[in-house]
Amino acid sequence: MPCSCGDNKMEKYLAPLNEIFEKYTKDEKYLIPILQDAQDEYGYLPEEVLKEIACKLDLSLSQVFGVVTFYSQFHLEPRGENIIRVCTGTACHVRGGAEVLDQLKQELNIDSGETTEDLEFTLETVACIGACGLAPVIMINDDTYGRMNSQKVPEVLANYQK
Amino acid sequence: MKDTIYRSHVLICTGTGCVSSGAKNIKHELQDELADNDLKNEIKIVETGCHGFCEKGPIMVVYPEGVFYCQVKEEDVSEIVEEHLLKGRIVERLLFKEPMTEESIPSYEDIDFYKKQHRIALANCGKINPESINEYIANGGYEAAGKALTQMTPEEIIKEVKEAGLRGRGGGGFPTGLKWQFAFDNNSDKKYVICNADEGDPGAFMDRSVLEGDPHRIIEGMLINAYAIGADEGYVYVRAEYPLAIDRLQKAIDAAEDLGLLGEDIFGSGFNFNLHIKKGAGAFVCGEETALMASIEGKRGMPNPRPPYPAEKGLWGKPTNINNVETLANIPYIINEGSEVFSSIGTENSKGTKVFALTGKIKNTGLVEVPMGTTLQEVVYDIGGGLTDDKDFKAIQTGGPSGGCIPEDYLALPIDYDSLIEVGAMMGSGGMVVMDDSTCMVDVARFFLSFTQSESCGKCTPCREGTKRMLEILNRICDGEGKDGDIRLLEQLGEHIKDTALCGLGQTAPNPVLSTLQYFRNEYEAHIYDNKCPAGVCEELAASFTINIDSCIGCGQCVKVCPVDAISKGDGKYYIIDEEVCISCGACAKKCPVDAIFQG
């Protein structure tokens, strides 16, 4: 597969990716860390980026695509600036996590797994954040909010709304 | 390096639980207050890992007295400084109150929640600053590694671990010493050790607490493990949902490298060991050891058939030993204290302690470490303080999605690996979720199965197709469309999946369904034959709500929250609910200030 070199615009677009490559040697075992770094950089994993990664690591694009689609952390579509993760683990489930999720869906007018049109918020569920003592729990980006209920949702969201 | 001597240490828990309850702001407030009162050189603030009592966070402990303050707020800080740190008077109102007796308990050690625990894996959690290697060393850290590397042969270490009777804490319960022996016996130019910190079971967070609260203990455990089997490289596979744990572990690795406790020629023994962190990418099945190794290699995290076992052909085809976080956290203790001390704790076939994540409808939620053989009764009532709102105990779910639900009849059961399996549950990673009579057992079974179903990697048919069919049946039952024969079908499918699935995920996936069928069959029958959900959880089957007109005070709050306008004014000053319109959402019952609204 040819590398996407030579194209000026593309070169600029892929410049941050090349910086990521500098941290790693060419080895299949670095595929997942590279994908993680690339997603941090681009917010999601665009096709051009995947092609470039496949090319640099000498892997087929289908293999890279296979890894990306296996792990729930990787995304092929653009995501919201703020990622809301609602814990639906056991402790949160028995303490009313579903109501919190419903309220978030209503406030943001999106379903779980979706992103708001203005790309501000992505709503998703996770199996367990490991903060069961504070159930029900949600995470927005790296901040954890415990002892949630549906009434608290607007107040918490307000911290992130522009 | 010369440290100032302080007259008092204030420990603030900065585990994930307490941070989300506001611990960081409390620390800043305390810093400011100490500066204002000119106490900076007298009192030291120490950020610690998790105390396990997350429910009561943010937690603050003041030493040397050992006074335990809970649910501390920013505005309480000045009072603590003024009263306690300046005048030496305990701030009574912030002390922990026993839920049973309402008594305020000043000292850490006297709280029932802690008194009945025996902490080995969690010994340092909440007591030391996890970001300071010196504090770990001052508490006896790396002594075991020093002893192992300089005074013991690998064979002696393996013998010690075998005689201790330590079994894998990740769920399987395989004897750790034997596992090490297998990896030791396989000769190879390269071997690996892996710490499985892909704690995916919903409802379990002990691995996270150890990594956040005492990361050096894991490094030390792995170092001893590596020396014992002859490995020179190790990986800690941590799930990506634990950013703080990853951060603290990385700092700990860097600090250990700086002191020469990782790297070349450790303790002058000629032994080399390098340790890396591998961040997971969100796949529950990666907690399975063969899938975990595939993931480290950069592949899709799918399990492979065993044998060959990792001890023979593991990471990149080399002999590999994989242990869970909690298992490794026990290793330094075993080497320091000896196998006899360790094996004196616990039951005949399950030695030592186990950490449980006690959650659900219980007063004191948190992490508890108890000797094997402690009864469920002791955990739920003596440590957990009983159920919230003093409701009736219905069941306790152990072992997460691989485990089962244990009914009240077995509360006297001493907990160990074998006793739990006998009653149809399992130790699993140690999640314990307490359920009261408002929990629908069919819904719980469906919850766990929908989790394993969505996490099934799809490689083998029994798991991929079987769990899906089982879930469809459960969905049907919860939606009020259950059919005669569904129960038998669930049992048959469940047994087949257990017998034929490729890895642990599939083999244990039917457990929640089978165990609830065993103990709560009547609930399934009520759903299918009587069209009723006894707990009132399954919406399609829930009975409508009624207002007790004798207690109704006519405040009208229920009318405002009813989403379908089913409530109207009755003849008197009270309100009534139209059964035909009511969707049984329960919003009115929650809002009612005098509890006049009930279901059924």
Interface residues (C-beta under 8 A of the other chain):
Chain A: D27 E28 K29 Y30 L31 I32 P33 L35 Q36 G66 V67 F70 Y71 S72 Q73 F74 R85 T88 G89 T90 A91 H93 V94 R95 V126 A127 C128 I129 G130 A131 C132 G133 L134 A135 V137 D142 D143 T144 Y145 G146 R147
Chain B: T16 G17 V19 S20 S21 F53 C54 E55 G57 E199 G200 D201 P202 G203 A204 F205 R208 A240 E241 Y242 P243 K278 K279 G280 A281 G282 A283 F284 S295 I296 E297 G298 K299 R300 G301 M302 A357 T359 G360 K361 T365 G366 L367 Q397 G400 G431 V433 M435 T439 V444 F447 F448 F451 E455 C457
